[in-house]
Amino acid sequence: MLFDPRSFVSAVDAGQPAWTPARQHPVAKRRPAHDFLTLPTVPQVVPAWARLSFGDEVDLVEVVRAQFGAGVLRASDVSNPNSAGDAFAQAMFAWLGARMPRCQRLDFSFSLIDIGAAQDQLMQFGWDDQIDAPLYLAIDLPGDEIYYIGDERAQALRAVHPHLLYTAMSLINQASAKSLFLRTPEVLLDLFARWHWEWDSTLTDDEDAKEFLRDNCGMGEADVDRYLPSVVRPELAPDDVLPGFFHGGPDSRRLHAFGNRKLHELSRAHDGWIKDLCAALAELRLALNQNGERSAISESQWAEPAYAGATIAFKRCDYVGELMDDYYEGINSGGEATLYQCFIPIAAERSAIHQQFKDLGGMLKIIAALDRVLTLISD
C-alpha cells in the first residue's frame, strides 16, 4: 500500500495501473510480499516489553529519593506502590494524617500535584506560572461556611476588657497569614470597598463616599445613605475587629493586643466560654510564637482560591449576604478561581526537607489552635 500510486478516490484513479512487486521474497513462495507475512520467531534474549519514561519523571524520582533519604518519612507507611510518586504520596499522607487536627470550623485538605498540573492552575487563573519544583503540596479549600461573632459575644468580650475582641481578631488574622486563608471582617470590608468606595477600605468620610456612589455607581439618595462608611462599618467591620491601619477614631488607635500573661490572667478571672476563649487565645499565641517568622506557605505560589477555610463575619446583616452573593456571582461568571489556596514546592535537599516538615507541623498546630478559637468566638 505504501508504494501504490493510486489514491482512495476511484474517479481520479481511472485507468491507472496498480502497483505490483518486482519480485517476491523467498519466504512468501507463491504469495506476494505485500500479502500476509509470517513473523519470525523472536529469541527469548530479546526484551518482550518496555516502559516509556518521560523526562520530568526523572526529577520526580530524585525528589522522592531525597525525601526518603532525609529520614522524616517512613518506608513502613508504604504498601505496594506502583511508582516513586505513589510511594511518596503514601508516606507523605501518613505523616500528615498523624498530625491533622479535627476541626469544627475550618475546612481544608491537602493534595500532591506535579509541576504540570500546578502550571495549568496558575496559568489558568492569571498568577505567576514560572515554577520549577517537580512536585507540590497543595492546600485544598473545597468550600466555606459563614460563622458569626454576633453582638452578644462582641459585647461580652468588650465588657471583660475593651481590648479583648481586638486581641482575638489580631491573633486570628496572624494565624490566617501563616496557615489557611480566612474571610475575616477585614477581607469582607475590602470586598465592599472594591465595589462601593473606589477600593479604599480605610474610607471613613461619608462625603467622599457619597461622591463616588452618586457619580460612579449611579445610586439615588436612599441607596447612597445605605452604603456610607458611618452606616456600613459598625455593621460589617467595627474598628475593634480590624487591624490598626483601618482605625478611624482616636479611641480605636489606642487598641492593642494582649500578651499571654494578660490572657492567662483574664482566663483565671472568668468562667464559661470567656475563660475557655482566653486560654485558647493564649494557646494560639504560643503556637504562633513557636513558629517565629517562618511559615510553611511563605515560599508557596498563591492560587486565587474560590473558597476560604472559613468566613468569620462580625454579625448577621444584609451586607454580608450581599457581598457573598456578588462575590460568587463574579466567580461563576469569570471562572478565575480555583479550589486550591496555594502550591508549596516539595523540598529536595536534606536540611530544607527537615525544615519544611518542621514548618508543616507548626502550621498544623496553628490550625488546631485557630479552630478552637473560632469555635469559641463564633456561632
N, C-alpha and C positions, 0 to 999 in steps of 0.2 A: 504493500500500500504506500510506503514511503517513496517508492520510485515511480509510481504510476502518475503520468502527467494529467490524467483526467480529474475533473472536479466532481462535486456531488450533484451538479446541475446537468441533467441529461441533455437538455436542449442545446446547451453550449458545447457539449462534447460530441454532438452528432457527427459521425464519420471518422472520428479519431480512433486510431488503433489502440488496443490495450497493451500494457507493458508485459513482456514475457521474459523470464530469466534467460540469460545467455547460456548458463549451464546449471546442472543440478549437483547438489552436494552428494557425495557417495552414500552418506548415511540415509539420505532421502530416497535412494533407489529410484523407483519409478514415479515418486511423488515430487511435485515442485518444491523448492526450498521455502517458498512463501506459504506453504500449506502447514499442516500440523507438524510441529517439531518434537522430537523425542529429547528430553532433557538428560544430560549426562548425570551419572552418579556423583554426588558431592562427597569427597573424603571426610571422615569424621574429624580430622585435624583442623578443618576449616570452621571458624565460628559460625554457629547457626542463628545467632541473634546479636543485636547491638542496641545500645542505649544512646539516644540523641541527647546531648548536653549543650545547653546554651551558655554563652559566656558569662551571663550575670549569675548563674548558679555557682560558679567558682568562687565569687566573692562571698556568697551566702555560706558556703561550706567553710570558708576561712573564718568568718564571724562566729559560726556555731562552734568550730573547733576552739577558738579563743575563749568563748563563753564557758564551755565545759572545762577547759584548762584552767580557768581562773578559780575554780573550786566553789563558787557560790551555788550554782545549780547542781542537782544531784542526778546522777545517771540512774539511780534506783527508781526515780519517778517516771522513767521512760519505759514504755512497753511496746514491743513490735513496731517500731517506727518504719515508715515507708520512704523516708528521705531525711536528710540532715535538718531541713526546716521543720518537719514533723517532730523529730526528736527534741529540737529546741523548744517548740511550742508546748509539748507535753511538760517538759521540765519547767519552763517559764510560768505556765498557768498553775502548776502545782505550787510553785513558790508564791505567786500572787494569791492563790486561793487560801493558803495558810494564813495570810495577813489581811484579807479583805474584811472590812468591818460590815456588820449587819446594820444597815441604815433604815431609818424611819422616814426621813425627809429626802435624802439625796438619792438620785437615780443615775447610775453610771455603770460602765463595764470597760473591758479592755479588748483590743484586737491586735493581732500581729499581721502586718501587711508589708509587702515588698516595695521596692523603690518605684516600680512601675505603677502600682495602684496608688501610692502616695502622690506621685506626679500627676496622675489623672485627676485626683481630687483637687489638688492645688491649682492646676491649670484651669479646671472647670469653674472654680469659684474665685478666680482672679487674684490669688495670692502667689507669693514667690515660689516658683517650682524648681529653683536651682538648688536641688538637694543631691547629696552624693552617697549617703549611707545606704547599704543594700537592704537593710531591714529596719522597720519602725514599729514602736509600740504606740498604738492609737488609743486615745481615750474616747469611748463611745458615750454619747448623750442621746438616748433613744426617745426622750420626751420629758416634759417637766410639768409639775403641778404648782399651783399658786397657793402659798401659805401666807397668812396674815398675822401681824403682831396684834393689831386691834387697839382701840382706845383704852380698854380696860387694863390690858397688860402694860401699855405705854405709861398710863397714869400711875400704876402701881410702882413701876420702876422709877419714875420721876419722884414719887413720894419717898422712896428709900433714899435717893440722892439724885440731884439734878444732872449729874454726870454719868449715871449708871447706864441709861439707854444708849448714850453716845459711846460709852466704853464697849458695850456689847456689839454695836454696829461697826465700830472700828476694828474689832477683832475678827468679826465675820468677813469684812472686806479684805483684811490682811490674809486670812486663811484662803479666801477665794482666789486671790492673786497667786497663791502658791500651790493650788490644787485644782478644784473644779470651778468652772465658770458659773456664777450665780447672777440672777437678775435681782438686784437689791433696789431699794428706793433710789439710790444714785443712778443706776442704769435706767430705771423707768423714767426718772426726771430727764435724763439725757435723750431718751426716745421722744418724750413730749416736746422738748426744746427743738429737736430737729424739724418738727412739723409746724410748730406754732410760735417759736421765739427765735427764728433765724439761727438755730443751732447753739444758742447761748444758754446753757443750763445754769449759769450763775446769775441770770437776769432776775432782778428784784424790783425794778422800776416799772410801775404799771403804764406810765405814759409811753415809754419805749415799746412796750408790748402792744399797746393799742395801735400805734402807727403801723407796725408790721401786720397785725391781724386785719386791719382795715384795707391796707394797700395791697398786700400780697396774698392774703387768704380770702379777701372779698367778703368778710363777715359783717353782719349787721350788729347794731349796738348790743342787743341781748346776748348774742353769741360771744362778742368781744368781752363783755363783762364776765362771762363764764370761764374764759381762758386767761385771765390776768394772773400774774405771779402771786399777788396777795390772796387770791382765791384758791389757786391750784396747789401751791406749795404746802400749806397746812394740811391738805387732804392727802396729797401724794407723797410728799417728802419734806417734813419739817426739818429745821436745822439740826436737831439732835440725832437724826438718823443719817446725816450726811457728813462727808469729810470736811475739814476746816475751811478749805478754799471756797466752799459753797455758801458759807455762812454770811448772812446779811447784817444782822443786828450786833451791837456791841456785847450784849449778854452772851450771845451764841459764840462769839470769838473767844470767850474765856473757858469754853468747854475743853476738858482734857480727859484722856483715857487713864483709868486706874491701873496700877501695877498689881502684882499678885498678893502683896501684903494687904492692901486695902480690900481686895476681893475676898480673901480668906476672912478678914475682919467682918465684912458685911455678911458673909455666909454664916459665921458663928452667931451673929446678932439677930438672924431672922429664921423663920421656919418655912415649910412648904416649898413651893416652886421657886420662890425668891432665893432661898437657901441653896437649892439644887442648882439654880442658874448661875449664881455667883461662883459656886465650886466648879461648875462646868466651864465657865469663862476662864478661871484660873488654870484649868487643865489645858484649855485651848492655847492660852498664852504660853504655857510651858512647852507645849508641842511646837509652837512657832519658834520659841527661843532656842530649842534644841536643834532645829534646822538651820538657825542662823540666817545668813544671807543666801544660802543655797536653796535651790528648788529643782525638783525633778523635771519641771516643764520649762526651765529657763532657756534651754537650747532647742526647744521644740519649734515646729512650724505651726502657727495658728491656722485653723481651717474654716473659720466663719461658721460656727455651729448654728443650726436652726433652733435647737433647744438649749436648755440650761440644766445644770444639775438640780436646780430648784429655783423658783421665783419667790422671793420674800418681799411682800408688799407691806406698807405701813398699816393701811386699814382698807376695809372693803369700801370702795367708792366707784362711781361711774368712770372715773378717769382710767383706772386700771383695766377695766373691761374694754374700753375704747382703744387703749394703747395696744393691748394684746391682739384684739381683732384686726386693727390696722397693720400690726407687725406681721401677723400670719398671712393676711391677705397679700401683703407685699412679697413675702417669701414664696407663696404659691404662684403669684404672677410672674415673678422674676426667676425663681428657681435657683437663686445664687446663695445656697446654703447647703450644709452637709450634716450628717449625723455624727461627725467626729468633732471633738473640741480642738485637738492638736495631734501632731505626729512627733513622737520622741525618738530620735535616732538611737538605735541599739549600739552601745559601745563595743569596740573590738580590741581594746588594749587593756592589759591586766589591771593596772591601777584605776583606769577610767571605769572598768566594769565594776570593781568593788565600790567605787564612789557612786556609780549610778544606782546600784541596788540599795546602798545606804540612803540615797535621796528618795528612791521609790518607797522604801519602808517608812521614812519620815513623812512623806506625803500621805500615805495611808493612815498613819497615826493622826495627822492633822484632820483628815477627812472624818475619822471616827469621832474626834473631839468636836469638830464643827457640826456634825449631825446631831450630837447630843445637845449642843447649844440651840440649834434651830428647832429641835423638837420641844425644848422648854420655853422658847420665846415666842412660838407661833402656834396657831391652831390649824 
